[in-house]
Amino acid sequence: MGRRQARETALQVLFQIDVGKIEPDFAINNTAKEFGAGPQELEFAQQLVKGTLEHIDEIDTMISGVSKDWQLSRMANVDRNIIRLALYEMKFRDDIPPSVSVNEAVELAKVFGGADSGRFVNGILGKFVRDGEIEAAETAASIKKV
């Protein structure tokens, strides 16, 4: 299990917490066991979940600021949590290039979201890059068309 699988685990945990109101540590441990996460992957998934939850109010405010036509509560649960996870990585993790966060989020959306989720997630995250909220010149050029 690599970082992509750790992100999948983190997404599923965030979804359980958001929708099912499950305790974070319980959700992390159960989901990690279900997917057979190794120690490194479990550590990365825990960092992503805890970091996202620690900054969730700021992240949600950021999302609301660029998605004027889509209130957070109206977004698909999966899409909302993918965007939260990616924004946490993009804004608070210096060890992950924003372009990687965008690409991974789009891939998660294609796997776990609806038919238009990849484009939706890419569009929302792309606004942060284009508006300069996420500072990385290389990211703007790397956002791929879905």
Secondary structure as UniProt FT lines:
FT   HELIX           3..20
FT   HELIX           24..35
FT   HELIX           39..54
FT   HELIX           56..66
FT   TURN            68..69
FT   HELIX           72..74
FT   HELIX           77..92
FT   TURN            94..95
FT   HELIX           98..112
FT   TURN            115..116
FT   HELIX           117..130
FT   TURN            131..132
FT   HELIX           137..142
//
